[in-house]
C-alpha cells in the first residue's frame, strides 16, 4: 500500500511540474568587448554570417565590422555591419539559450527590409518574418518566430545595407505559471491532497482491524 501511494504522489507531482509553463526573461546582449572578425562574440549571443545545421552552430563565411555608434533612438554602443557593403546575412546564435522574441536597433537609409528566420537547436526553421524598416534608425521587436535558438537576418533590401545593435531577447525559462495554467495546478494539488487523505484513512482502518 505504501509503495502504491508513493507512486501515485510522484506521478501527480510530475503532472503538476509539466503543467507549469515557461516564463520569459530578458537577456541583454553585451557587445562592449566585441571586435571585428568572421565571428563576433558577445555576452548572451554570438554572431557570424551564417549557420551550420544539425545541431545549430555558427558558420563564419565573411567579415563583420564592429563599430561604436550612437543611433539617436537607443543607447550608443557597439554595432554590427556584415560585409561586404553592410548587406551580407547576419546570424545570431543565442549561446545555448532559447527565446521567443528579439529586440534590436537597426537603420535603413531608404526604408528597406530584411527577413528574419528563426531556428531551433537542431537547425530546423521555426518561423520567418519580413521586417520593413522605417527610414533612419529605430528600435524593433519581432516575435512570431516560434521558440528559436538562433536567428538569421538575410535578404537585406537596402542600397546602403543595415547596421544592427543593442540586441536583447526573451529567453524561455521555467517560472510563474500563466493564469490559464492555474486550473491545472489547483486540480493537481487537490488530487495530491485527496490521495494523502485516502492513505491516512486506509492506514487508520488497518490499524484497528
C-alpha positions as CSV (number, residue, x, y, z in Angstrom):
1,X,0.0,0.0,0.0
2,X,2.9,2.4,0.9
3,X,4.5,1.8,-2.5
4,X,1.3,2.5,-4.5
5,X,0.7,5.7,-2.5
6,X,4.3,6.8,-3.2
7,X,4.0,6.2,-6.9
8,X,0.7,8.0,-7.1
9,X,2.0,11.0,-5.3
10,X,5.2,11.1,-7.5
11,X,3.0,10.9,-10.6
12,X,0.8,13.8,-9.5
13,X,3.8,15.9,-8.7
14,X,5.3,15.2,-12.1
15,X,1.9,16.2,-13.7
16,X,2.0,19.5,-11.8
17,X,5.6,20.1,-12.9
18,X,4.8,19.6,-16.5
19,X,1.7,21.8,-16.2
20,X,3.9,24.8,-15.2
21,X,4.6,26.8,-18.4
22,X,7.7,28.6,-19.4
23,X,8.4,32.2,-18.4
24,X,10.3,34.7,-20.5
25,X,13.3,36.5,-19.0
26,X,15.0,39.4,-20.9
27,X,18.7,38.9,-21.9
28,X,20.6,42.0,-23.0
29,X,23.4,41.1,-25.3
30,X,26.6,42.8,-24.3
31,X,28.9,43.6,-27.3
32,X,31.1,46.1,-25.4
33,X,34.1,43.8,-25.7
34,X,33.4,42.6,-29.2
35,X,35.9,43.0,-32.0
36,X,35.6,42.8,-35.8
37,X,36.1,39.4,-37.4
38,X,34.4,36.4,-39.0
39,X,32.9,35.6,-35.6
40,X,31.8,38.3,-33.2
41,X,31.4,37.1,-29.6
42,X,29.3,38.9,-27.1
43,X,27.8,38.0,-23.7
44,X,24.4,36.5,-24.4
45,X,24.8,35.9,-28.1
46,X,27.5,35.4,-30.8
47,X,27.3,36.4,-34.5
48,X,28.6,35.2,-37.9
49,X,27.3,35.4,-41.5
50,X,25.7,32.0,-41.4
51,X,24.7,28.8,-39.6
52,X,25.5,25.2,-39.9
53,X,22.6,22.9,-39.1
54,X,22.0,19.8,-37.0
55,X,22.8,20.9,-34.4
56,X,22.7,24.6,-34.9
57,X,26.1,26.4,-34.8
58,X,27.7,29.5,-36.3
59,X,29.3,29.1,-39.7
60,X,31.6,32.1,-40.4
61,X,31.8,32.9,-44.0
62,X,32.8,36.6,-44.2
63,X,33.8,39.6,-42.1
64,X,31.6,41.5,-39.7
65,X,32.7,45.0,-38.7
66,X,32.2,46.1,-35.1
67,X,31.9,49.9,-34.8
68,X,30.8,52.1,-31.9
69,X,27.8,54.2,-32.9
70,X,25.1,56.5,-31.5
71,X,21.8,55.9,-33.3
72,X,19.9,58.6,-31.5
73,X,17.0,56.3,-30.7
74,X,18.7,54.0,-28.2
75,X,21.9,53.9,-26.3
76,X,25.2,54.4,-28.0
77,X,27.1,51.1,-28.2
78,X,29.0,48.7,-30.5
79,X,27.1,48.0,-33.7
80,X,27.5,45.2,-36.3
81,X,27.9,45.7,-40.1
82,X,28.0,42.5,-42.1
83,X,30.4,42.8,-45.1
84,X,30.5,43.5,-48.0
85,X,28.6,46.7,-48.2
86,X,26.7,46.1,-44.9
87,X,24.4,43.8,-46.8
88,X,25.6,40.3,-46.1
89,X,23.5,38.0,-43.9
90,X,23.9,38.1,-40.1
91,X,23.4,35.0,-38.0
92,X,22.7,35.5,-34.3
93,X,23.3,32.4,-32.0
94,X,21.9,32.6,-28.5
95,X,24.8,30.6,-27.0
96,X,22.6,27.7,-25.9
97,X,19.5,29.7,-24.9
98,X,16.1,29.5,-26.4
99,X,13.9,32.6,-27.0
100,X,10.5,33.6,-28.4
101,X,11.2,37.3,-29.4
102,X,14.1,39.6,-30.2
103,X,14.6,43.3,-29.9
104,X,17.3,45.3,-31.7
105,X,18.1,48.7,-33.1
106,X,18.6,48.9,-36.9
107,X,19.0,51.6,-39.5
108,X,17.9,51.8,-43.1
109,X,18.7,54.6,-45.5
110,X,15.7,54.0,-47.8
111,X,13.1,52.2,-45.7
112,X,14.3,48.8,-46.9
113,X,13.5,45.4,-45.4
114,X,15.2,42.3,-44.0
115,X,13.9,38.7,-43.5
116,X,14.3,37.1,-40.0
117,X,14.3,33.3,-39.9
118,X,14.4,31.5,-36.5
119,X,16.0,28.1,-36.0
120,X,15.8,25.7,-33.1
121,X,18.8,23.9,-31.6
122,X,18.6,21.2,-34.2
123,X,18.7,23.7,-37.0
124,X,15.1,23.3,-38.0
125,X,13.4,26.6,-39.1
126,X,10.8,27.7,-36.5
127,X,9.4,30.7,-38.4
128,X,10.1,33.6,-40.6
129,X,9.2,37.3,-40.6
130,X,9.7,40.1,-43.2
131,X,10.6,43.3,-41.4
132,X,10.0,46.5,-43.2
133,X,12.3,49.2,-41.9
134,X,11.4,52.8,-41.3
135,X,13.7,55.5,-42.7
136,X,16.7,56.0,-40.4
137,X,17.2,54.2,-37.2
138,X,14.6,52.7,-35.0
139,X,14.0,50.0,-32.3
140,X,12.2,46.8,-33.5
141,X,10.8,43.9,-31.6
142,X,10.0,40.8,-33.6
143,X,8.1,37.8,-32.3
144,X,6.2,35.1,-34.2
145,X,9.3,33.1,-35.0
146,X,8.4,30.2,-32.6
147,X,10.9,29.2,-29.9
148,X,14.3,29.7,-31.5
149,X,18.0,29.2,-30.6
150,X,19.3,31.4,-33.4
151,X,18.1,34.0,-35.9
152,X,19.3,34.7,-39.5
153,X,18.9,38.2,-40.8
154,X,19.0,37.9,-44.6
155,X,17.8,39.3,-47.9
156,X,18.6,42.8,-46.9
157,X,16.8,45.2,-49.3
158,X,18.6,48.5,-48.8
159,X,21.3,50.0,-51.1
160,X,23.3,51.2,-48.1
161,X,22.9,48.0,-46.1
162,X,21.9,47.7,-42.5
163,X,23.6,48.3,-39.2
164,X,22.4,46.3,-36.1
165,X,22.9,47.0,-32.4
166,X,21.5,46.8,-28.9
167,X,20.2,43.3,-29.2
168,X,18.1,41.7,-26.5
169,X,15.8,38.6,-26.4
170,X,13.2,37.0,-24.3
171,X,14.8,33.8,-23.0
172,X,12.4,31.0,-22.1
173,X,12.8,29.7,-18.6
174,X,10.7,27.9,-16.1
175,X,8.8,30.4,-14.0
176,X,5.5,31.6,-12.6
177,X,2.5,29.9,-14.4
178,X,0.2,31.9,-16.6
179,X,-3.4,32.3,-15.5
180,X,-4.6,29.5,-17.9
181,X,-2.4,27.0,-16.0
182,X,-3.7,27.8,-12.5
183,X,-6.7,25.5,-13.0
184,X,-4.4,22.5,-13.8
185,X,-2.2,23.3,-10.8
186,X,-5.1,23.6,-8.4
187,X,-6.6,20.3,-9.6
188,X,-3.2,18.7,-9.3
189,X,-2.7,19.9,-5.7
190,X,-6.3,18.8,-4.9
191,X,-5.6,15.4,-6.2
192,X,-2.5,15.1,-4.1
193,X,-4.5,16.1,-1.0
194,X,-7.2,13.5,-1.8
195,X,-4.6,10.8,-2.2
196,X,-2.9,11.7,1.1
197,X,-6.3,11.7,2.9
198,X,-7.2,8.3,1.5
199,X,-3.8,7.0,2.6
200,X,-4.4,8.1,6.1
201,X,-7.9,6.5,6.2
202,X,-6.5,3.3,4.9
203,X,-3.7,3.2,7.5
204,X,-6.2,4.0,10.2
205,X,-8.5,1.2,9.1
206,X,-5.7,-1.3,9.0
207,X,-4.6,-0.2,12.5
208,X,-8.0,-1.0,14.0
209,X,-8.6,-4.3,12.1
